[in-house]
Amino acid sequence: MIRVRVSHDAASIAVGGAAVARALRESGADVVPVGSRGLFWLEPLIEIETANGWQAFGPVSKNDAPAILQSVRDGKPHALSLGKIEDHPFLKSQTRLTFERCGMIDPASLDDYERLGGLTGLKRAIEVGSDGILAEMEKSGLRGRGGAGFPAAIKWAGAAKASGDRKYIVCNADEGDSGTYADRMLMEGDPFLLIEGMAIAAVAVGATKGYVYIRSEYPHAIAAMNRAVQVAREHGLLGPKVLGSAPAFDIEIRMGAGAYVCGEETSLLDSLEGKRGQVRAKPPLPVHSGLFGKPTVINNVLTLAAAPTIMARGGAFYANFGRGRSRGTMPIQLAGDIKYGGLYETAFGPSLGSLVNDIGGGTRSGRPIRAVQVGGPLGAYFPPSMFDTPFDYEEFTARGGLLGHGGIVVFNDTVNMAHQARFAMEFCAIESCGKCTPCRIGSVRGMEVIDRIQTEQDNARAITLLKDLCDVMKSGSLCALGGFVPYPVMSALEHFPEDFRPR
C-alpha cells in the first residue's frame, strides 16, 4: 500500500486538505497525518513514499488524488509533481532548527518524534541538572520569541533562585498578532517539541506543574496538544518521574476566551487563575510571584521549543547562528499580499527586502508594495525605502520598529495609511483591559484625533496633538498594548504623511 503524508494543519484543512485525505484513503492509500511544511501557497500539499524517496505534489484537490496515485504506481510524471520538497528553493535556503521535524512526523506519535532526535535534549538536561541547563541557555543567547526579546536564561535563573513550595512553567500560546501562525503550526505539527521544552524548563527551575494557554481560535492546536499530553503521560514523559528519573512534572492545557490582552503575561496569569484578564503592576515579577503567587516562568511557544535543540546540540551551536545580540533562528511568517506566503525559518540577519521580495516573491496581486508591518497590529509600518533593515532586534529598534513574534504583513499601493493608523487606535480601544488611563482613554481620543486630521483643512494642531497623545501612551501605559500603539501610528504619520491630508 502506498504511504502518503497529508498535512492536517489548519491552513491545509481550510483549503480542502481533509477532503484530499479522504479521497486518498478511498483510492487505497495509507494516509499519514503530518503538520505543514509551511509552504502555504502549495497547500494542500501531499508527499508520497517512492523508491526514490518522498515525492511532493501540490496544491492538490480531492479530484486530483486518484490520478496522482496512479501516476506513482505507473512511474509516470504528474503535472502537480514538485519532486523532493526538501529541494524546493523556499525550504532549501532555510535553517530549520525549531521546525526541522514539522511535516515529516505524525504529531501523535512519540516514536516518530524520538526517531528523528526527539527527547535527546531532555535526557541531557536531566543528566546535567539545573546549573548545567542554565549555563547552556546563557551560552545560546536565546531571547524570548514572543516579542519582548528578554534573555531566557536570566528569566529561568531568576525562577530557579526564587523560593517557593511550588513553581510553574506557563507557555503563552495566545498567538493573537496579525500575520502570525508559527505557534499554531508547531503545536499542530510537532507538539512533543513544546512538551520537551517545558520539561527542560521545569528541570532547570524546579517546577512541578505546567500550563499551556492556547487561544480559543486554535481548535486543531488544542486537540493536538491534548492528545500529545496524554501520550506523553502514557510513556512516562510526564508524570511522577519524568523519563523515570527526573522529578514530577505534568502539563495541563487551558483555552483562552479570545482577549488579545491575555497575550500579556500578567493578564494571562489572571486568566489562568479564573479572573478577568487584567494587567498586573510590576514588581513583583512573575519569576518571584506569578501564578497563584508562586515563582513562574512564562515563555511563548517558540522560546520553549528552542530549548531541546540548545540542550541536544549545545548553547554554542545555537549561538553560532544570527548576528549581534540576536542569536539563533527566527521562524518568520510571511502574510498579506505576498506571492509565497508561509513560514520561513532562518538565522537573524537577512534584510527585510530580501525576505519580502526574494523569499516572498513580492505581491501576489502584482501591485507595488507600499508598506510592510512587522510585529503584529502594534508593529511599525516600514516603506520600501527601509527594506535594507536587517532582521534583528537592535536594528529594528534603532529604526523605530519591533520584531514582535516575527510576523510580516505586506500591503500594496491601495492601502490608506491614515486608516491603518486609526485601526491601531480602534484595536487598542476594543482590546484594552481598561486598567490604565493612557490605554483606555488614549485609544478612544486617538480615533477622534485621526478623524479630525482627515477632515480639518488646518490640521497641524491636530497632528501635534496626536504626537503628544502617542508620547503619553508610550510612556504611561501599564503594558505593551497601550505602550506599543504609537509604533504603527507614528510610523504611518512619519513615512506616509500624504495620507493624513484633509480629504
N, C-alpha and C positions, 0 to 999 in steps of 0.2 A: 504494500500500500504506500502511495506517495505521501510523504510528510510535508506539510505546508505550514509555515509560520504566518499568522494573520494578526495584525495589530488590533488589540482590543482597547487601545487608548481612546479617550473620549473624542479626540479630534477625528479619528478614523471612523468611529461609530456614527458621528454626526454626518458623515458623507457616505454612509452605506456599508461600513465595514462589517457589521453584524450580518447583513444580508449576504455579503460576499462569503463569509464563513459558512453560513448555512448552505449556500449553493455549492461550495467546495465539498462539504460533507455529503451532500446528496449525490455528488459526482464521484464519490468513492475515496476522497482524500482523508488522511489523518490530520486534522487541524490542531495545531499547537498555538494556544493564545499567548501572545507576547505584547510587550509595550511598543511604543512608537520609536522609530529611529530619529524622528524629528524633522523629516523632510515632508512638511505638511502639504505642499502642492502636489505631492505624488500619492497622497492617501486617497482611498485605501491601498496600502502597499502590502504585497504578499511576497514571501520568499519560499521557494520550492527546493527541497533537497534533491540533488542530482549527483551523478558520478563525478561531475566537475565542481562540486561544492554547491552552496546555496545560491540559487539564481533568483533575482528580484524581478517583479513585474508591478507596474503601476502607472497611473491610477487605474484600479480595476473595478469594474461594475459586476454585479451578480450575473449578468448575461455573458460576461467575458470568461467566467470561471471554467465552464466545461471545455471551451476551446483551448484555454491556456494549459489545462491538464493534459489534453490530448496532444498538444504540440510537444510537451515534455516527454510523454510516452513515445511519441514518434521520432523524437530527436530533431524536430524541425523548429525554425525560428518563429517567434511571435512578435507582432507589432508593438506590444507593450513591454517587451523584454528590456531590462535595464542592466543585465549582466550581474556581476557580484556587486552588491550595494556598497561594500567597503571601498570599491574602486571609484565610486561616484565622486566627482570633484568636491561636492558640498561636504561629504563625510571625510574624504581622504585628507583634506587640508586641516582637519580639526585635531585638537589634542584632547582626547576624551579620557578623563580620569574619573569624574563623577558618573558619567553616563556610558562608561565603556561596555556595560552589560545590557543596557536598555535596548530592546528589540531582538535580543539573542536568547533570552531565557523565559521560561514560564514563570510569571511573577508569584505563583502559588507554590512553586517547587523549591524547597530548601536545598534539595540535592543539586538542582541546576545551578543555584547560587554558589554552593560550595565548589562545584566542578570548575567554575570559572574564577576561582580565587576568593570567594566569599568566606568570611569568618577568620581569615588569616590575621587581619588587624586586631580583632578582639582577642584572639589567642595570645598574640604578642603583648597586648595591653594587660591581660591577666598576669602574664609572666613578669613584666617589668614593674607593675603596680602604679600607684598614683604618681609618685615622683617621676618615674620614667615616662609616663604618658604626658605629664605637664612639660617635661623637658623637650619631648618631640614636638608637641604643639607649639612651643615657643620657637623652636628651630624652623618650623614650617612657615611662620609668618602669616598664618591663616587669620583673616579678618572676617567679621560677620557679614554674610552674604545677603542679609535681609535689608540692607540699605545704610545702616549706621557705620559699617566698616570698623567696628571696635575689635581690637585683638582678642581672639577667642581664648588664648592661653591666659590672659590676665583675668578674664571673667571666670574661667574654670578654676584658676588658682585662688581667687577670692572666695569661691564657694567651698573649695577644699579646706581652706583655713578657718572658715566660719564654724562656729559651734552650734550644734542643734541636735535634738534627739532623732530628727528625721530630715532628710534632704530630698529635693525633687529635681528631675530633669523635665523641662517643658519644651516641646517642639512647637514652634509657631508656624503652622501650615495654613494660616489665614491669608492666603495669597490673593490680595484684592487689587493690586495695581493693574492698570490697563496695559494690555500687551504682554502680560507675563503668564507663564504656564509651566515653568520648569519644575516647580514643586509638585504640581499635579502629575506631570509626566513621570517624575521619578517614583512617586507613590504608587502609580498605576503600573509602572514597568519594572521597578526594582525595589519593592518595599522592604526587603530584608536588609538592604544597604542602610536605610534610615534606622531600622531597629538595631543593627550592629553599631552604628554611630552613637545612638543613645545609650547603649550598653557600655561602650567605651567611656563616654562622659560620666556614666554612673560609677564605674570603677575609679575614675580619676577623682571624683569629688566625694565619694561615699554615699551616693543616693540609692534609695531602695524602691522608688516609685517614679514612673514617668508618664506623662500625658502628651498625646498628640492632638492639638487643637486644629481641626480642619474646617474650612468654610463649608457651609451647607450647600453651596452651589457645586460641590465636587462629590456627587453621589458615587461615582465609579471609584474615586480615590478612597472614599470612606469604606466601601465594600472591600477593596483590595487590601487596605491596612488592617481591617478587622480579620480578614482571612489569614493574612500573614502573621499577625499576632497569635492567633490560635495555633497555627502550625509551629510557630516558634516555641510556644509553651509545650506542645506535644513532644518536641525534640530537645527540650532542655535548654534552649537558647534563652528563654525567660523562665522565671520561677524561683523556687527556694535557693537553688545554687546554679548560677549562670555557667553553662557548659560544664557543670559538675564540680566546679572548683571555686568560682568567684562567689561573693556574697549575693544575697537575694536581690533580684530586680525584676519588676514587672511593668507592663505598659498598658494604659487604658486610652481608648480612642474617644474623643469628645467632639461634638459637632457644634460649630458656632451658629449664630442666628442671622448672619448677614451684615453685621455692623462693621464698617470699614475701620472705625477707631479701635476695634478689638485687635487689629494688627499691631497696635502699640502695646508693648509688653506688659505694662501695669494694668491697662484696660483688659487685656487678655486674662490676667490673673484674677481680676474681679469677676469676669465672666465664668471662669473655671470654678470659682467659689460659689457660684449661683447668684451673684449680684448683677445689678445693671453695670454694663461695661463703662467705667469712667476712669480717666487718667488719675494716677496717684502722684502726689508730690514726692520728689526725691531730695535728700535721703529720707528713709533708708533705701539703699539699693536692693534689688531682688536677691542678689547673692548673699545678702545678710538677713533680709526679712522679706521673703517673697510669697509663694503660695502658702496659704494658711499660716503666715508669719514665720515660715521656715526658710532656711537657705535654699535658693532655687537658681539653677542655670536655665536661662531662656535663650535658645538659638533657633534660627529658622531651619528649614529642611536642608538647604544646600550646605549650610555650615556644618551641621551634624553629619551629613552624608560624606563630607570630605575627610572626617576623622579616620574611617577604616583604611583609606589609601595612605594617609600620613603614617599610621601605625604599621601598616604592612610593608611599606617601601621606605619609610624614614622621613623625618621632617626635612632633612637636607634635600632629598629627592623632590619633595613638593615645592620647596622654596626655590629650586632651580628654574622654575617657570615664572614668568612675569617680569616686572620691572619696578625699580624703586621700592616703595613700601607696599606695593600691590603685588603680592606673591601668589603663585598657584594659577589655577584656571578659573574662568568665569563662564557659566552657561548663559550665553547671550541669546535673547529671544527677539526675533525679528517679526514685526507685525505691522498692520496698517496697509497702506497702498504700496506693497512691495511684491516683486515678482516671485522671489523664492523665500516665502515666509517659513520660519521654522526655528529649531533650536541649534545654535552653533556654539560648541564649547571650545574655548581657546585660551591660551595664556594671555594675561593682561598685556596691552601694548599696541594692538593694531589701531589704526586711525578710524575715526567714526565714518569717514568717507569710504574707506575700503570695506567696512562691514556692510554699509548700505548699498554701495554701488557694485563692488567687486563680488562680494559674497551674496548679497541680497538681490543683485541684478537690477537695481533701480526700481522704478514704479511698475506695478502690474498694469496700470491704466495706460502707460506710455507718456503721461504728462510729466512736466518738470517737477522736481522736488522743491517745495518751498520751505518746509520746516521739518525737523525731526525732534521728537520729545523722548528724552531718556530718563528713566527713573519713575515711571508711573504718572498718575494725574497731577502729582505735585513736583514733577521734574521740569527743568528749564527747556525752552524751545531753542534749538540751535539752527541757524540758517546754513545753507551750503558753504558760505564763506568761512565757517568754523569747522568744516569737515576734516581739517588737519589735526584736530584734537585727539591725542592718544587716549585709548580706552583704559584709564586707570583713575583711582580715587583722587589723587592730588591734582592731576591735570584738569579733571572736570571741575573740582572745587575752585581752582585758580581762575577758571573761565565762567564762574557763576552757575555751575551745573551740579547735578547729582548723578551718581551711577545707580543708586537705588538697588533694585532687585535684578538689574540687568536687562530690563525691557526696553526695546527701541521701537517706537511707533512713527511711521513715515506718513507725512501729509503732502499732498500735491498742491499745485498752484491755485486750486479752487478754495482753499481754506481761508477763512477770515480770522485773523489772529486776535482781534478785539473780542470776537465771540468766544474764542478759546480762553482768553483771559477771564471773561465773565463766567464761563463754565467752571473754572477753577474755584472762583469765589462761591458759586452756587453749590458746587460739590462739597465744599467745606461747610457751608451753612446746613446742608442736608445731613452730613455725616458727623458733625460736631457732637461731642458728648455733652456739651453745654456747661462744663465745669468752670472754664475760664472766659473772662470777658473779651479779650482780644480775638479769640477764635469765634465765640458765639455771636457777638455783636459785630465784630470787624468784618466778617464774611458777608453779612447782610448789607452793611454800609458799603462794602466793596462793590457789590452788584449795582447798588444805586448810583455810585460814583461813575462806574463804567458806562451805565446808561446815560448819565449826564454828559460824559465825554463825547458820546456818539451823537448827541442831539444839540448841544450848545455850540453856537458859532464861535464864541470866545471861550474855549475850554482849557486855557492854560492854567487857571486856578484849580480846576477840577483834576487835571493831571498832577499838579503839585500835591493836591490833597490825597490822591491815590498813592503816590510815592510815600507820603508821610504815613498813611494807613498801613502800607506794606511794612514799613520800618517798625511800627508798633507791633504788628502781628508777629514779625520775625523775632523780635527781642522779648516780647512779653507773653507769648503763648506758652501754656504749660507743657505741650508736647509738639511733636513734629507735624501734626495735622494742620494746626494754625500757623506754626512756625515755618513750614515749607511752602505754603500757598504763594508767598511772594515770588518764589522762583519762576513758575510759569507766567505770572502776571507781569513781573518786571522784565523778564526776557522778551516777552511778546511786545511790551512797550518800547524796549530798547532797540530791538532788531527789526521790528515791523511798525514803525511809527505812523506810516501812511494809513494803516487800518484803524487808527484812533482819531482820524479826522472826522468832523461832523458829516453825517450822511446827507 
